Amino acid sequence: MPDTSLLVAGLTSVTAITASSLASWLTSRGNARAARLQVDATSAAQRREGVRQTRRAAYLELIEQAQAVADGLRGVDGLSTAECEAELAAHRDRHQRLRRAATLFDLEGPSSVGGAASNLLIMSGTLGTALAAMAENADRENRREFQQTLRAYIRLIRPFVDAAAAALDET
């Protein structure tokens, strides 16, 4: 009768080597998949943060330009017609900077905040029209209309800030 202990020892060795190799292969494959998932997650987080920072910069630029328009027009009410003309030229320049900031915002921001930015831009144009009317004739009615328009413009800044903050919280 042949010695079966040698056969059992050989089969056990082959089984152990095969199991070890299979376990090693599965582990390395699992580690590679885990590493790939980690890289993907890190890349996605970096992309989200990059988008957030770019949007934040665009929002801040628009807020700064909107505030510059308001600040530049706060003392216009008591100016003479000639001074109003000079202020109108300065307002047009500030309005163009606001338009550029709004254009950048359109590229970087979600559409949910676009309405608030558009309202600011439209009201800034309306301010220019009211200021031009004051530059032509600085009567009481034109001054009153300008002041109402300026107050309406200033009230539009806060909704944009709130919408921008909400959009940043979502990213």
Backbone hydrogen bonds, N-H to C=O, Kabsch-Sander energy under -0.5 kcal/mol:
donor,donor_aa,acceptor,acceptor_aa,energy
4,T,2,P,-0.8
7,L,3,D,-0.6
8,V,4,T,-2.7
9,A,5,S,-2.3
10,G,6,L,-2.1
11,L,7,L,-2.6
12,T,8,V,-2.5
13,S,9,A,-2.0
14,V,10,G,-2.4
15,T,11,L,-2.5
16,A,12,T,-2.5
17,I,13,S,-2.5
18,T,14,V,-2.7
19,A,15,T,-2.7
20,S,16,A,-2.4
21,S,17,I,-2.6
22,L,18,T,-2.7
23,A,19,A,-2.6
24,S,20,S,-2.5
25,W,21,S,-2.7
26,L,22,L,-2.7
27,T,23,A,-2.6
28,S,24,S,-2.7
29,R,25,W,-2.2
30,G,26,L,-2.5
31,N,27,T,-2.9
32,A,28,S,-2.4
33,R,29,R,-2.2
34,A,30,G,-2.6
35,A,31,N,-2.7
36,R,32,A,-2.3
37,L,33,R,-2.6
38,Q,34,A,-2.3
39,V,35,A,-2.4
40,D,36,R,-2.5
41,A,37,L,-2.6
42,T,38,Q,-2.5
43,S,39,V,-2.7
44,A,40,D,-2.5
45,A,41,A,-2.3
46,Q,42,T,-2.5
47,R,43,S,-2.5
48,R,44,A,-2.6
49,E,45,A,-2.4
50,G,46,Q,-2.4
51,V,47,R,-2.7
52,R,48,R,-2.5
53,Q,49,E,-2.6
54,T,50,G,-2.4
55,R,51,V,-2.8
56,R,52,R,-2.8
57,A,53,Q,-2.3
58,A,54,T,-2.2
59,Y,55,R,-3.1
60,L,56,R,-2.8
61,E,57,A,-2.3
62,L,58,A,-2.2
63,I,59,Y,-2.7
64,E,60,L,-2.8
65,Q,61,E,-2.4
66,A,62,L,-2.6
67,Q,63,I,-2.5
68,A,64,E,-2.2
69,V,65,Q,-2.0
70,A,66,A,-1.9
71,D,67,Q,-3.2
72,G,68,A,-2.3
73,L,69,V,-0.9
73,L,70,A,-0.8
74,R,70,A,-0.7
74,R,71,D,-0.8
76,V,73,L,-1.2
78,G,75,G,-0.6
79,L,76,V,-2.1
84,C,80,S,-2.4
85,E,81,T,-1.8
86,A,82,A,-1.7
87,E,83,E,-2.4
88,L,84,C,-2.3
89,A,85,E,-1.8
90,A,86,A,-1.9
91,H,87,E,-2.7
92,R,88,L,-2.4
93,D,89,A,-1.6
94,R,90,A,-2.3
95,H,91,H,-3.2
96,Q,92,R,-2.0
97,R,93,D,-1.9
98,L,94,R,-2.2
99,R,95,H,-2.4
100,R,96,Q,-2.4
101,A,97,R,-2.2
102,A,98,L,-2.5
103,T,99,R,-2.3
104,L,100,R,-2.3
105,F,101,A,-2.3
106,D,102,A,-2.3
107,L,103,T,-1.3
108,E,104,L,-1.8
109,G,105,F,-3.5
113,V,110,P,-1.5
114,G,111,S,-0.6
115,G,111,S,-0.6
117,A,113,V,-1.6
118,S,114,G,-2.6
119,N,115,G,-2.3
120,L,116,A,-1.6
121,L,117,A,-2.1
122,I,118,S,-2.9
123,M,119,N,-2.5
124,S,120,L,-2.1
125,G,121,L,-1.8
126,T,122,I,-2.0
127,L,123,M,-2.2
128,G,124,S,-1.7
129,T,125,G,-1.8
130,A,126,T,-2.5
131,L,127,L,-2.5
132,A,128,G,-2.3
133,A,129,T,-2.0
134,M,130,A,-1.8
135,A,131,L,-2.3
136,E,132,A,-1.7
137,N,133,A,-2.4
139,D,137,N,-1.1
143,R,139,D,-2.1
144,R,140,R,-2.5
145,E,141,E,-2.5
146,F,142,N,-2.3
147,Q,143,R,-2.5
148,Q,144,R,-2.3
149,T,145,E,-2.3
150,L,146,F,-2.6
151,R,147,Q,-2.4
152,A,148,Q,-2.3
153,Y,149,T,-2.4
154,I,150,L,-2.6
155,R,151,R,-2.0
156,L,152,A,-0.8
156,L,153,Y,-1.0
157,I,153,Y,-0.6
157,I,154,I,-1.0
158,R,154,I,-0.7
160,F,156,L,-1.2
161,V,157,I,-2.3
162,D,158,R,-2.8
163,A,159,P,-2.4
164,A,160,F,-2.9
165,A,161,V,-2.4
166,A,162,D,-2.3
167,A,163,A,-2.3
168,L,164,A,-2.2
169,D,165,A,-2.0
170,E,166,A,-1.3
171,T,167,A,-0.9
